[in-house]
């Protein structure tokens, strides 16, 4: 088996769904490597199609690219925060998939916001005028400035950037963001007419992203094709309450998992309210945007806790698969699983089994955790056996499949070992 990019220790910890600092670091490295590959692929495509692009489009991209490079030279870690932001990945994926001509040129316009966001985070000075054909300048991970004139003027000095709509009605002054130790809240999020800043969830650096245009695909999410919830209908107050409740439950149940979530999660994307099949909130993770959990506002904090664990494990597996492919491409055999009504291909069976194994692990710990609230422990005991059985059935499908790579088979074997130990004794999980 070939899994050189990942040590045996990290591979085993990931397969067993258990949090581990080394695993978190490895996944971050994998995510960044993938993101840089997409950035370089975009640059190559622009260079190859340079003659076909309008001169203004080409000049704009070259100016944006130069700003990104300057920001990277000023503070590489700060620029990495922007490049690795989930919705930057969603944009890069859409841009690279866009047809030649006007559709590709429209996608390239977003590069200006990416570069400016990187400059703001890095404290790099900017100046000039930036086209904003959509009527807004989107700064991934920071916020959005309305620019109805179609142009934004940039000025400032190191550590302080001013952005003004060319008509002069809207502007924002953006100090370089600084995370205050212990608060998790970025300082200097900016103020000004026409500016909407992303808001962090209490006690964390996770943002509630109800602004980025790439946070949900144009066709929506899931069977109901749910769209993103738009501000002001995203209700930050309610999300902050649910976040606090979910964080408290996870901390009481599994402190290591509670610490892992904000280390891997960058954003929660609120989905529009709609009828909920089975009474549960809809959740999803985009393969192009790991680190963002897309979900409807749940009725209770415990639902959000479950959803965050579930979606984070989709992100973990997506990032691992970039380092070590677990499934062979091009087969497509479909299988039934307990948590879906439609037959699923093997990669989706693996994704589902992995996320539900993490939940089974959570239920076991919640049901046997003395610090967890009584109603949470009761729910966990009720859910554990059913979840464990469902995962066992999916693992059987995976063991019999010939669509896994050698690494994938070993990964499933490690999942199976952890699954077999769940519920036997508390000692197995400690």
C-alpha positions as a Markdown table, in Angstrom:
| # | Residue | x | y | z |
|---|---|---|---|---|
| 1 | Unk | 0.0 | 0.0 | 0.0 |
| 2 | Unk | 1.2 | 3.5 | -0.8 |
| 3 | Unk | 0.3 | 6.2 | 1.7 |
| 4 | Unk | 3.7 | 7.9 | 2.1 |
| 5 | Unk | 2.2 | 11.4 | 2.6 |
| 6 | Unk | 0.5 | 10.2 | 5.8 |
| 7 | Unk | 2.2 | 8.5 | 8.7 |
| 8 | Unk | 0.7 | 5.2 | 10.1 |
| 9 | Unk | -0.2 | 7.1 | 13.3 |
| 10 | Unk | -2.2 | 9.8 | 11.5 |
| 11 | Unk | -3.8 | 7.3 | 9.1 |
| 12 | Unk | -5.0 | 5.2 | 12.0 |
| 13 | Unk | -6.3 | 8.2 | 14.0 |
| 14 | Unk | -8.2 | 9.5 | 11.0 |
| 15 | Unk | -9.7 | 6.1 | 10.2 |
| 16 | Unk | -11.0 | 5.7 | 13.8 |
| 17 | Unk | -12.5 | 9.3 | 13.6 |
| 18 | Unk | -10.6 | 10.3 | 16.7 |
| 19 | Unk | -9.2 | 13.8 | 17.0 |
| 20 | Unk | -5.4 | 14.1 | 16.9 |
| 21 | Unk | -3.3 | 17.2 | 16.5 |
| 22 | Unk | -0.9 | 15.5 | 14.0 |
| 23 | Unk | -3.9 | 14.5 | 11.9 |
| 24 | Unk | -5.3 | 18.0 | 12.0 |
| 25 | Unk | -1.9 | 19.4 | 10.8 |
| 26 | Unk | -1.7 | 16.8 | 8.0 |
| 27 | Unk | -5.2 | 17.7 | 6.8 |
| 28 | Unk | -4.4 | 21.4 | 6.8 |
| 29 | Unk | -1.3 | 20.7 | 4.7 |
| 30 | Unk | -3.3 | 18.6 | 2.3 |
| 31 | Unk | -5.9 | 21.3 | 1.9 |
| 32 | Unk | -3.3 | 24.0 | 1.3 |
| 33 | Unk | -1.5 | 21.8 | -1.3 |
| 34 | Unk | -4.7 | 21.2 | -3.1 |
| 35 | Unk | -5.7 | 24.9 | -3.0 |
| 36 | Unk | -2.3 | 26.0 | -4.3 |
| 37 | Unk | -2.6 | 23.5 | -7.2 |
| 38 | Unk | -5.9 | 25.1 | -8.1 |
| 39 | Unk | -4.5 | 28.6 | -7.9 |
| 40 | Unk | -1.6 | 27.6 | -10.2 |
| 41 | Unk | -4.0 | 25.9 | -12.6 |
| 42 | Unk | -5.9 | 29.1 | -12.8 |
| 43 | Unk | -2.8 | 31.1 | -13.6 |
| 44 | Unk | -1.8 | 28.5 | -16.3 |
| 45 | Unk | -5.2 | 28.7 | -17.9 |
| 46 | Unk | -5.1 | 32.5 | -18.0 |
| 47 | Unk | -1.6 | 32.4 | -19.6 |
| 48 | Unk | -2.7 | 29.9 | -22.2 |
| 49 | Unk | -5.8 | 31.8 | -23.1 |
| 50 | Unk | -4.2 | 35.3 | -22.8 |
| 51 | Unk | -4.7 | 36.1 | -26.5 |
| 52 | Unk | -8.4 | 35.2 | -26.3 |
| 53 | Unk | -9.1 | 37.4 | -23.2 |
| 54 | Unk | -10.1 | 41.0 | -23.6 |
| 55 | Unk | -7.1 | 43.3 | -22.8 |
| 56 | Unk | -9.0 | 44.9 | -19.9 |
| 57 | Unk | -9.7 | 41.4 | -18.4 |
| 58 | Unk | -6.1 | 40.4 | -18.8 |
| 59 | Unk | -4.7 | 43.6 | -17.3 |
| 60 | Unk | -7.1 | 43.3 | -14.4 |
| 61 | Unk | -6.0 | 39.7 | -13.6 |
| 62 | Unk | -2.3 | 40.6 | -13.9 |
| 63 | Unk | -2.9 | 43.5 | -11.4 |
| 64 | Unk | -4.8 | 41.3 | -9.0 |
| 65 | Unk | -2.1 | 38.5 | -9.3 |
| 66 | Unk | 0.6 | 41.1 | -8.6 |
| 67 | Unk | -1.2 | 42.2 | -5.4 |
| 68 | Unk | -1.6 | 38.7 | -4.2 |
| 69 | Unk | 2.1 | 38.1 | -4.7 |
| 70 | Unk | 3.0 | 41.3 | -2.8 |
| 71 | Unk | 0.7 | 40.3 | 0.1 |
| 72 | Unk | 2.3 | 36.8 | 0.2 |
| 73 | Unk | 5.7 | 38.3 | 0.4 |
| 74 | Unk | 4.5 | 40.5 | 3.3 |
| 75 | Unk | 2.8 | 37.8 | 5.3 |
| 76 | Unk | 2.5 | 34.3 | 3.8 |
| 77 | Unk | 0.5 | 32.9 | 6.7 |
| 78 | Unk | -2.1 | 35.7 | 6.4 |
| 79 | Unk | -2.5 | 35.1 | 2.7 |
| 80 | Unk | -2.8 | 31.3 | 3.3 |
| 81 | Unk | -5.9 | 32.1 | 5.4 |
| 82 | Unk | -7.6 | 33.6 | 2.4 |
| 83 | Unk | -6.4 | 31.0 | -0.1 |
| 84 | Unk | -7.5 | 28.2 | 2.1 |
| 85 | Unk | -10.9 | 29.7 | 3.0 |
| 86 | Unk | -13.6 | 27.3 | 1.9 |
| 87 | Unk | -15.4 | 29.6 | -0.5 |
| 88 | Unk | -12.1 | 30.5 | -2.2 |
| 89 | Unk | -12.0 | 26.8 | -3.1 |
| 90 | Unk | -15.5 | 26.8 | -4.4 |
| 91 | Unk | -14.7 | 29.8 | -6.6 |
| 92 | Unk | -11.5 | 28.3 | -7.9 |
| 93 | Unk | -13.4 | 25.1 | -8.8 |
| 94 | Unk | -16.2 | 27.0 | -10.6 |
| 95 | Unk | -13.7 | 29.3 | -12.4 |
| 96 | Unk | -11.6 | 26.3 | -13.7 |
| 97 | Unk | -14.8 | 24.6 | -14.9 |
| 98 | Unk | -16.2 | 27.7 | -16.6 |
| 99 | Unk | -16.4 | 27.7 | -20.5 |
| 100 | Unk | -13.9 | 29.9 | -22.4 |
| 101 | Unk | -14.9 | 33.4 | -23.2 |
| 102 | Unk | -17.3 | 35.6 | -21.2 |
| 103 | Unk | -18.2 | 32.9 | -18.5 |
| 104 | Unk | -14.5 | 32.5 | -17.7 |
| 105 | Unk | -13.9 | 36.2 | -17.7 |
| 106 | Unk | -16.8 | 36.8 | -15.3 |
| 107 | Unk | -15.2 | 34.3 | -12.9 |
| 108 | Unk | -11.9 | 36.0 | -13.1 |
| 109 | Unk | -13.4 | 39.2 | -11.7 |
| 110 | Unk | -13.6 | 37.5 | -8.3 |
| 111 | Unk | -9.8 | 37.4 | -8.1 |
| 112 | Unk | -9.7 | 41.1 | -7.2 |
| 113 | Unk | -11.6 | 40.5 | -4.0 |
| 114 | Unk | -9.3 | 37.5 | -3.1 |
| 115 | Unk | -6.2 | 39.6 | -3.6 |
| 116 | Unk | -7.6 | 42.6 | -1.6 |
| 117 | Unk | -8.6 | 40.3 | 1.2 |
| 118 | Unk | -5.1 | 38.8 | 1.2 |
| 119 | Unk | -3.6 | 42.3 | 1.3 |
| 120 | Unk | -5.9 | 43.4 | 4.2 |
| 121 | Unk | -4.9 | 40.3 | 6.2 |
| 122 | Unk | -1.3 | 40.7 | 5.5 |
| 123 | Unk | -1.2 | 44.5 | 6.2 |
| 124 | Unk | 0.0 | 45.2 | 2.7 |
| 125 | Unk | -0.7 | 48.6 | 1.2 |
| 126 | Unk | -3.0 | 48.9 | -1.8 |
| 127 | Unk | -4.0 | 51.6 | -4.3 |
| 128 | Unk | -5.8 | 52.0 | -7.5 |
| 129 | Unk | -9.3 | 51.2 | -8.9 |
| 130 | Unk | -10.9 | 47.8 | -9.0 |
| 131 | Unk | -13.8 | 46.9 | -11.3 |
| 132 | Unk | -16.7 | 45.3 | -9.5 |
| 133 | Unk | -19.1 | 44.2 | -12.3 |
| 134 | Unk | -21.4 | 42.4 | -9.8 |
| 135 | Unk | -22.0 | 45.6 | -7.9 |
| 136 | Unk | -20.2 | 44.3 | -4.8 |
| 137 | Unk | -16.6 | 43.7 | -3.7 |
| 138 | Unk | -16.5 | 40.4 | -2.0 |
| 139 | Unk | -13.5 | 39.9 | 0.4 |
| 140 | Unk | -13.5 | 36.1 | 1.3 |
| 141 | Unk | -13.5 | 35.6 | 5.0 |
| 142 | Unk | -14.0 | 39.3 | 5.8 |
| 143 | Unk | -17.1 | 40.7 | 4.3 |
| 144 | Unk | -18.7 | 42.6 | 1.3 |
| 145 | Unk | -18.8 | 46.2 | 0.3 |
| 146 | Unk | -21.7 | 47.3 | -2.0 |
| 147 | Unk | -20.3 | 49.1 | -5.1 |
| 148 | Unk | -23.2 | 50.1 | -7.3 |
| 149 | Unk | -21.0 | 52.2 | -9.5 |
| 150 | Unk | -19.2 | 49.1 | -10.7 |
| 151 | Unk | -15.8 | 50.3 | -9.4 |
| 152 | Unk | -14.0 | 50.4 | -6.0 |
| 153 | Unk | -11.2 | 52.8 | -5.2 |
| 154 | Unk | -8.4 | 51.4 | -3.0 |
| 155 | Unk | -6.0 | 53.4 | -0.9 |
| 156 | Unk | -4.3 | 53.2 | 2.4 |
| 157 | Unk | -1.0 | 52.4 | 4.2 |
| 158 | Unk | 0.5 | 49.3 | 5.7 |
| 159 | Unk | -2.1 | 47.8 | 8.1 |
| 160 | Unk | -5.0 | 50.1 | 7.1 |
| 161 | Unk | -6.9 | 49.9 | 3.8 |
| 162 | Unk | -9.7 | 52.2 | 2.7 |
| 163 | Unk | -12.1 | 50.9 | 0.0 |
| 164 | Unk | -14.7 | 53.4 | -1.5 |
| 165 | Unk | -17.3 | 52.9 | -4.1 |
| 166 | Unk | -16.4 | 55.0 | -7.1 |
| 167 | Unk | -19.6 | 57.0 | -6.7 |
| 168 | Unk | -18.4 | 58.0 | -3.2 |
| 169 | Unk | -21.5 | 56.8 | -1.3 |
| 170 | Unk | -20.2 | 53.6 | 0.3 |
| 171 | Unk | -16.8 | 53.0 | 1.9 |
| 172 | Unk | -15.1 | 51.0 | 4.6 |
| 173 | Unk | -11.8 | 51.4 | 6.6 |
| 174 | Unk | -10.3 | 48.0 | 7.2 |
| 175 | Unk | -7.5 | 47.6 | 9.8 |
| 176 | Unk | -5.4 | 44.5 | 9.6 |
| 177 | Unk | -7.4 | 41.8 | 11.4 |
| 178 | Unk | -5.9 | 40.6 | 14.6 |
| 179 | Unk | -7.2 | 37.7 | 16.7 |
| 180 | Unk | -7.4 | 38.6 | 20.3 |
| 181 | Unk | -6.1 | 35.7 | 22.5 |
| 182 | Unk | -9.0 | 34.0 | 24.3 |
| 183 | Unk | -11.8 | 35.8 | 22.4 |
| 184 | Unk | -11.6 | 34.2 | 19.1 |
| 185 | Unk | -12.9 | 37.4 | 17.6 |
| 186 | Unk | -10.9 | 39.1 | 14.8 |
| 187 | Unk | -10.3 | 42.7 | 15.6 |
| 188 | Unk | -10.7 | 45.5 | 13.1 |
| 189 | Unk | -13.5 | 44.0 | 11.0 |
| 190 | Unk | -14.2 | 47.4 | 9.5 |
| 191 | Unk | -17.1 | 49.9 | 9.6 |
| 192 | Unk | -18.7 | 52.1 | 7.1 |
| 193 | Unk | -21.7 | 52.6 | 4.9 |
| 194 | Unk | -22.4 | 49.8 | 2.5 |
| 195 | Unk | -20.1 | 47.4 | 4.3 |
| 196 | Unk | -21.3 | 44.1 | 5.7 |
| 197 | Unk | -18.7 | 42.2 | 7.8 |
| 198 | Unk | -18.8 | 38.5 | 8.4 |
| 199 | Unk | -19.4 | 37.7 | 12.1 |
| 200 | Unk | -17.6 | 35.2 | 14.2 |
| 201 | Unk | -19.4 | 32.7 | 16.4 |
| 202 | Unk | -18.9 | 33.1 | 20.2 |
| 203 | Unk | -15.6 | 32.0 | 21.6 |
| 204 | Unk | -14.2 | 30.8 | 18.2 |
| 205 | Unk | -12.7 | 32.0 | 14.9 |
| 206 | Unk | -15.5 | 30.2 | 13.0 |
| 207 | Unk | -17.5 | 32.7 | 10.9 |
| 208 | Unk | -21.2 | 32.6 | 10.0 |
| 209 | Unk | -20.9 | 33.2 | 6.3 |
| 210 | Unk | -24.2 | 34.5 | 5.0 |
| 211 | Unk | -22.5 | 36.8 | 2.4 |
| 212 | Unk | -20.1 | 35.0 | 0.0 |
| 213 | Unk | -21.7 | 34.4 | -3.4 |
| 214 | Unk | -19.8 | 31.0 | -3.7 |
| 215 | Unk | -21.0 | 29.6 | -0.4 |
| 216 | Unk | -23.8 | 27.5 | -2.1 |
| 217 | Unk | -23.9 | 26.2 | -5.7 |
| 218 | Unk | -26.3 | 28.1 | -8.0 |
| 219 | Unk | -28.5 | 25.0 | -8.3 |
| 220 | Unk | -28.8 | 24.7 | -4.5 |
| 221 | Unk | -28.1 | 21.8 | -2.1 |
| 222 | Unk | -29.9 | 18.5 | -1.6 |
| 223 | Unk | -33.1 | 17.1 | -2.9 |
| 224 | Unk | -34.9 | 20.3 | -2.2 |
| 225 | Unk | -32.3 | 22.4 | -4.0 |
| 226 | Unk | -31.9 | 24.6 | -0.9 |
| 227 | Unk | -30.3 | 28.0 | -1.4 |
| 228 | Unk | -28.2 | 30.0 | 1.0 |
| 229 | Unk | -30.0 | 32.0 | 3.7 |
| 230 | Unk | -29.4 | 35.7 | 2.9 |
| 231 | Unk | -28.7 | 38.4 | 5.5 |
| 232 | Unk | -30.7 | 39.6 | 7.4 |
| 233 | Unk | -32.7 | 36.4 | 7.4 |
| 234 | Unk | -29.8 | 34.3 | 8.7 |
| 235 | Unk | -30.4 | 35.4 | 12.3 |
| 236 | Unk | -27.0 | 35.7 | 13.8 |
| 237 | Unk | -28.5 | 35.9 | 17.3 |
| 238 | Unk | -30.1 | 32.4 | 17.0 |
| 239 | Unk | -27.0 | 30.9 | 15.4 |
| 240 | Unk | -24.8 | 32.2 | 18.2 |
| 241 | Unk | -27.2 | 30.7 | 20.7 |
| 242 | Unk | -27.2 | 27.3 | 19.0 |
| 243 | Unk | -23.4 | 27.5 | 18.7 |
| 244 | Unk | -22.9 | 28.1 | 22.4 |
| 245 | Unk | -25.3 | 25.2 | 23.2 |
| 246 | Unk | -23.6 | 22.8 | 20.8 |
| 247 | Unk | -20.1 | 23.8 | 22.0 |
| 248 | Unk | -21.1 | 23.2 | 25.7 |
| 249 | Unk | -22.5 | 19.8 | 24.8 |
| 250 | Unk | -19.4 | 18.7 | 22.9 |
| 251 | Unk | -17.1 | 20.0 | 25.6 |
| 252 | Unk | -19.0 | 18.0 | 28.3 |
| 253 | Unk | -19.1 | 14.9 | 26.1 |
| 254 | Unk | -15.7 | 14.8 | 24.3 |
| 255 | Unk | -13.3 | 17.6 | 24.9 |
| 256 | Unk | -10.9 | 16.4 | 22.2 |
| 257 | Unk | -13.7 | 16.5 | 19.6 |
| 258 | Unk | -14.8 | 19.9 | 20.8 |
| 259 | Unk | -11.3 | 21.2 | 20.3 |
| 260 | Unk | -11.0 | 19.6 | 16.9 |
| 261 | Unk | -14.1 | 21.3 | 15.4 |
| 262 | Unk | -12.9 | 24.9 | 15.4 |
| 263 | Unk | -9.4 | 23.7 | 14.3 |
| 264 | Unk | -10.9 | 22.3 | 11.1 |
| 265 | Unk | -14.0 | 24.3 | 10.6 |
| 266 | Unk | -13.7 | 27.8 | 9.1 |
| 267 | Unk | -17.3 | 28.7 | 8.4 |
| 268 | Unk | -20.9 | 27.8 | 8.9 |
| 269 | Unk | -23.1 | 28.6 | 6.0 |
| 270 | Unk | -26.8 | 29.0 | 6.9 |
| 271 | Unk | -29.2 | 27.4 | 4.4 |
| 272 | Unk | -32.6 | 28.8 | 3.7 |
| 273 | Unk | -35.5 | 27.6 | 5.9 |
| 274 | Unk | -37.7 | 24.9 | 4.3 |
| 275 | Unk | -39.7 | 21.9 | 5.2 |
| 276 | Unk | -37.4 | 19.4 | 6.9 |
| 277 | Unk | -37.8 | 15.7 | 5.9 |
| 278 | Unk | -38.1 | 13.8 | 9.2 |
| 279 | Unk | -38.0 | 17.0 | 11.2 |
| 280 | Unk | -34.2 | 17.3 | 11.0 |
| 281 | Unk | -32.2 | 20.2 | 9.6 |
| 282 | Unk | -30.5 | 19.7 | 6.2 |
| 283 | Unk | -26.7 | 19.6 | 6.2 |
| 284 | Unk | -24.0 | 19.3 | 3.6 |
| 285 | Unk | -20.3 | 19.7 | 2.8 |
| 286 | Unk | -19.0 | 20.7 | -0.6 |
| 287 | Unk | -16.0 | 18.7 | -1.7 |
| 288 | Unk | -14.6 | 21.9 | -3.3 |
| 289 | Unk | -15.0 | 23.8 | 0.0 |
| 290 | Unk | -13.9 | 21.6 | 3.0 |
| 291 | Unk | -14.0 | 23.4 | 6.3 |
| 292 | Unk | -17.5 | 24.9 | 5.6 |
| 293 | Unk | -20.6 | 23.3 | 7.1 |
| 294 | Unk | -23.8 | 24.1 | 5.2 |
| 295 | Unk | -26.8 | 23.6 | 7.4 |
| 296 | Unk | -30.3 | 24.9 | 8.2 |
| 297 | Unk | -30.7 | 26.5 | 11.6 |
| 298 | Unk | -31.6 | 23.6 | 13.9 |
| 299 | Unk | -34.2 | 23.8 | 16.6 |
| 300 | Unk | -31.8 | 22.7 | 19.4 |
| 301 | Unk | -28.1 | 22.9 | 20.1 |
| 302 | Unk | -27.7 | 19.1 | 20.2 |
| 303 | Unk | -28.8 | 19.0 | 16.6 |
| 304 | Unk | -26.1 | 21.4 | 15.6 |
| 305 | Unk | -23.5 | 19.4 | 17.6 |
| 306 | Unk | -24.5 | 16.3 | 15.6 |
| 307 | Unk | -24.4 | 18.2 | 12.3 |
| 308 | Unk | -21.0 | 19.7 | 13.0 |
| 309 | Unk | -19.4 | 16.4 | 13.8 |
| 310 | Unk | -21.0 | 14.8 | 10.8 |
| 311 | Unk | -20.0 | 17.6 | 8.3 |
| 312 | Unk | -16.5 | 18.0 | 9.8 |
| 313 | Unk | -15.8 | 14.3 | 9.0 |
| 314 | Unk | -16.9 | 14.8 | 5.4 |
| 315 | Unk | -14.3 | 17.6 | 5.3 |
| 316 | Unk | -11.6 | 15.4 | 6.9 |
| 317 | Unk | -12.2 | 12.6 | 4.4 |
| 318 | Unk | -12.2 | 14.9 | 1.4 |
| 319 | Unk | -8.9 | 16.4 | 2.6 |
| 320 | Unk | -7.4 | 12.9 | 3.2 |
| 321 | Unk | -8.4 | 11.7 | -0.2 |
| 322 | Unk | -6.3 | 14.5 | -1.7 |
| 323 | Unk | -3.3 | 13.0 | 0.0 |
| 324 | Unk | -4.1 | 9.3 | -0.3 |
| 325 | Unk | -6.8 | 8.3 | -2.8 |
| 326 | Unk | -9.1 | 5.8 | -1.1 |
| 327 | Unk | -11.3 | 4.8 | -4.1 |
| 328 | Unk | -10.6 | 3.9 | -7.7 |
| 329 | Unk | -12.3 | 6.3 | -10.3 |
| 330 | Unk | -14.7 | 5.3 | -13.0 |
| 331 | Unk | -16.6 | 2.4 | -11.6 |
| 332 | Unk | -20.0 | 3.6 | -10.3 |
| 333 | Unk | -21.7 | 0.6 | -8.7 |
| 334 | Unk | -24.5 | 1.8 | -6.5 |
| 335 | Unk | -25.4 | 0.4 | -3.0 |
| 336 | Unk | -28.2 | 0.8 | -0.5 |
| 337 | Unk | -27.4 | 2.5 | 2.8 |
| 338 | Unk | -29.6 | 3.1 | 5.8 |
| 339 | Unk | -29.3 | 6.8 | 5.9 |
| 340 | Unk | -30.3 | 7.5 | 2.2 |
| 341 | Unk | -33.3 | 6.4 | 0.2 |
| 342 | Unk | -31.3 | 6.4 | -3.1 |
| 343 | Unk | -28.5 | 3.9 | -4.0 |
| 344 | Unk | -25.1 | 5.4 | -3.4 |
| 345 | Unk | -21.7 | 4.8 | -5.3 |
| 346 | Unk | -18.9 | 3.4 | -3.2 |
| 347 | Unk | -17.2 | 6.8 | -2.5 |
| 348 | Unk | -20.4 | 8.1 | -1.1 |
| 349 | Unk | -20.9 | 4.9 | 0.9 |
| 350 | Unk | -17.5 | 5.5 | 2.4 |
| 351 | Unk | -18.2 | 9.2 | 3.1 |
| 352 | Unk | -21.5 | 8.3 | 4.8 |
| 353 | Unk | -20.0 | 5.4 | 6.8 |
| 354 | Unk | -17.2 | 7.6 | 8.0 |
| 355 | Unk | -19.4 | 10.4 | 9.2 |
| 356 | Unk | -21.8 | 8.1 | 10.9 |
| 357 | Unk | -19.0 | 6.2 | 12.6 |
| 358 | Unk | -17.9 | 9.5 | 14.1 |
| 359 | Unk | -21.5 | 10.0 | 15.3 |
| 360 | Unk | -21.6 | 6.5 | 16.8 |
| 361 | Unk | -18.4 | 7.3 | 18.6 |
| 362 | Unk | -19.9 | 10.5 | 19.9 |
| 363 | Unk | -23.1 | 8.7 | 21.0 |
| 364 | Unk | -21.1 | 6.2 | 23.0 |
| 365 | Unk | -19.2 | 8.8 | 24.8 |
| 366 | Unk | -22.3 | 10.9 | 25.4 |
| 367 | Unk | -24.2 | 8.0 | 26.7 |
| 368 | Unk | -21.4 | 7.1 | 29.1 |
| 369 | Unk | -20.2 | 10.7 | 30.0 |
| 370 | Unk | -20.9 | 11.7 | 33.5 |
| 371 | Unk | -20.6 | 15.4 | 32.6 |
| 372 | Unk | -23.2 | 15.3 | 29.8 |
| 373 | Unk | -26.7 | 16.5 | 30.5 |
| 374 | Unk | -29.2 | 13.8 | 31.2 |
| 375 | Unk | -31.4 | 14.4 | 28.2 |
| 376 | Unk | -28.3 | 14.3 | 25.9 |
| 377 | Unk | -27.2 | 11.0 | 27.5 |
| 378 | Unk | -30.6 | 9.5 | 27.0 |
| 379 | Unk | -30.7 | 10.5 | 23.3 |
| 380 | Unk | -27.3 | 9.2 | 22.8 |
| 381 | Unk | -28.2 | 5.7 | 24.2 |
| 382 | Unk | -31.2 | 5.6 | 22.0 |
| 383 | Unk | -29.3 | 6.5 | 18.9 |
| 384 | Unk | -26.1 | 4.5 | 19.5 |
| 385 | Unk | -27.3 | 1.0 | 18.8 |
| 386 | Unk | -29.2 | 1.9 | 15.6 |
| 387 | Unk | -26.2 | 4.0 | 14.3 |
| 388 | Unk | -23.8 | 1.3 | 15.1 |
| 389 | Unk | -25.8 | -1.3 | 13.2 |
| 390 | Unk | -26.2 | 1.0 | 10.2 |
| 391 | Unk | -22.5 | 1.7 | 10.0 |
| 392 | Unk | -21.8 | -2.1 | 10.3 |
| 393 | Unk | -24.0 | -2.7 | 7.3 |
| 394 | Unk | -22.1 | 0.0 | 5.2 |
| 395 | Unk | -18.7 | -1.4 | 6.3 |
| 396 | Unk | -19.8 | -4.8 | 5.0 |
| 397 | Unk | -20.5 | -3.3 | 1.6 |
| 398 | Unk | -17.2 | -1.6 | 1.6 |
| 399 | Unk | -15.2 | -4.7 | 2.6 |
| 400 | Unk | -16.8 | -6.6 | -0.3 |
| 401 | Unk | -16.1 | -3.8 | -2.9 |
| 402 | Unk | -13.3 | -4.0 | -5.4 |
| 403 | Unk | -13.5 | -0.2 | -5.9 |
| 404 | Unk | -11.3 | 0.7 | -3.0 |
| 405 | Unk | -7.5 | 1.3 | -3.4 |
| 406 | Unk | -5.1 | -0.6 | -1.2 |
| 407 | Unk | -5.1 | 2.4 | 1.1 |
| 408 | Unk | -8.9 | 2.5 | 1.0 |
| 409 | Unk | -9.1 | -1.1 | 2.1 |
| 410 | Unk | -6.7 | -0.5 | 5.0 |
| 411 | Unk | -8.7 | 2.6 | 6.0 |
| 412 | Unk | -12.0 | 0.6 | 6.0 |
| 413 | Unk | -10.3 | -2.1 | 8.1 |
| 414 | Unk | -9.2 | 0.5 | 10.7 |
| 415 | Unk | -12.8 | 1.9 | 10.7 |
| 416 | Unk | -14.0 | -1.6 | 11.3 |
| 417 | Unk | -11.7 | -2.2 | 14.2 |
| 418 | Unk | -12.9 | 1.0 | 15.9 |
| 419 | Unk | -16.5 | 0.1 | 15.1 |
| 420 | Unk | -16.1 | -3.4 | 16.6 |
| 421 | Unk | -14.7 | -1.8 | 19.8 |
| 422 | Unk | -17.6 | 0.7 | 20.3 |
| 423 | Unk | -19.8 | -0.3 | 23.2 |
| 424 | Unk | -17.7 | -3.2 | 24.3 |
| 425 | Unk | -16.0 | -1.4 | 27.2 |
| 426 | Unk | -15.2 | 2.2 | 27.9 |
| 427 | Unk | -11.6 | 1.2 | 28.0 |
| 428 | Unk | -11.6 | 0.6 | 24.2 |
| 429 | Unk | -12.3 | 4.3 | 23.6 |
| 430 | Unk | -9.8 | 5.9 | 25.9 |
